[in-house]
Amino acid sequence: MAAKYRLRLGVDTQEVEVEPDHAGGYRVTIDGVVASVSLERINDSARYSIIVDGKPYEVFAEEGPTNYHVSVGGHMVTVGTQTGKRGGASGSDGFDVDASGEWVLKSPMAGVVREVSVTADDEVTEGQMLVVVEAMKMQNELHARRAGTVKAVYVSVGQRVDQGTPLLVLV
């Protein structure tokens, strides 16, 4: 039996049906379009290998408080959920918001900072590109999850970062 989900992709809301297939993967239906999908997490990281209808992709996926942030081919997509994060507490998920409303952007992967588009005191809009981290020759754009003001930038161009390294703080 297929599980049904209502997901928000950017500003669009989609109904998604997911059911296991006989090959050990999943049959995913979005807006009447069916795809065969298999997914494997690489080690204990935010990296996944996903095969959609026989075509492989490398994906980075991090869970935030009310959504998932997915990077495919250097493009970041926010997939919102209605239920929010399992467990309810923020932790080392890369999208921490503390009691004062500060949001810490952490690197979702190990790599090299290739671009920093903001400085302290800059006003940013939701979705604005903030930092580019290069990993495995892929340029991964990291975007603001909400509008606010940059409180501090912790990295510079050319700096090596590990997964989970704080990059900047937004208030």
N, C-alpha and C positions, 0 to 999 in steps of 0.2 A: 504494500500500500504506500502511496506517495505522501510524503510530508509536505505541507503547504506553508510557505513563508511569504510575508509582505516585506519587501526590501526597498530601501530608498537608495538610488544611484544618482548622486548629485541632487538635482531637484526633481527627478522623475521617480515615481513609485511603481514598482513592478510586483506582480504576483509570480512566485517561483514554486514549482513543484519538483521535489527531489525524491527519487526512489532508487534503491539498489538494483543493479542489473545482474545478469547471470555471469558476467565476466569479472566480477569483483570490483567494478567501478560504480558509477551512478548514471542514471538517465535524468537529465535536467531539462525542464520545460519552462521557458520564459516567453510570455506573450505568444504562445502557440508554436514557438520554434523549439524543436527537440535537439539536444546534443548529448553525445556520450562523453562522460568526463571521468578521468581517474586522477587522483591527487595523492601525493606522497610528501610528507614533511621531511626535510633534509636535516638530519641530526636533531638537535633540540633548539633550532633557530627559527627565525621568522621567514626562512626561505622554504619554498615549496616547488616541487616539480609537478606541473599539471599538464595533462594531455586532453585536448578538446577535439573530438572527432578526428583523432589520429595525429593532430599537430601539437608538438611539445612547446611549452612556455616555462620560463623561470619566473616565479612570482614571489614577492615579499608581501606578507600580510601580518598586520599588527592589530590587535583588538583594543579598541578604545572604550570609554565608559558607555557609550550608546551606539557605537558603530565599529566598522572595520575599515582600516586604511590599507588599500591594496595597491602595490606598484607592479605594473606589467610593462615591460619594454620602456622603462623610464617615465611612464605616465602614472600619476597617482589618482586613484579613484576612491572616493569615500562611499562605503556601503552602509547605510543606516539600518538599524533594526528597531523594532518597537519595544522589545523587551530589555534592551540594554545589556551591559556586561554581566556575565555570570559571576556570582559572588559579590557583586556590588561595590567592592573596594578598589580603588586605584592602586597600582603597584608599579612594577617594572614593565608596564605595557607600552612605554614610549609616549603616552599621552596623559601624564599625571596632571591633575588639577588639585591644588591644595585648598585649604579652608579659606584663604584670602582671595581665591579666584585666579591665582597664577597658574599658567599652563607651561609646563616644561616640554619642549620638543626634544626628543631623544633620537639618536640615529637608529633606524630600524635594521641597519646592517653595518658590518665593518667595511671601511673604505677610506677614500681620500676626499676631503672637502674641495670641490672644484669651483663653487660660487657661493657667495653670501650676499644676498640682495637687500639686506636691511642692516640698520645700525640701531643702537640704543636710542630710545625716544621716538622712533619712526611709528607712525600710525599705519596699521595694516588692515586689510579687509579679509573676510572669510574667503578662503580659496587662493589667496595671493601666494605666489611662489616665494619661499624664504631662503632655502638652502638647497644646493645640489651636492649630493654625495655620489662619487663614482665607485662602483663595486663591480668587479669582473668586466670591465670595459663598458658598463652600462651607466648612463647618467640618470640618477634617480632624483627627481624633483620632489622636495618636501614642501608642502603647502600649509598655510594657516588653517586651523580647524574652526577658528572663529575670529571675529574682528577684535582688535585691541591695540595696545601700545607695547612695543618691544621694550622690556625692562633691561635686558642684558643679552649680549651675544658672547658666547664662550669659545667660539672657534674662529679660525681664519683660513683663507684659501691655502691649500697645500698641506693642511694638517691631516694626519692620519687619525681616524676615530674607530673605536670598537663599537659593536652593537650595544646600545644602551647609553652611549656617551651623551650627556646633555649638550645640546647645540645652542639653544637660546631659551629665554623666558619671555612669555607674553602675558600682560595683565589687562 
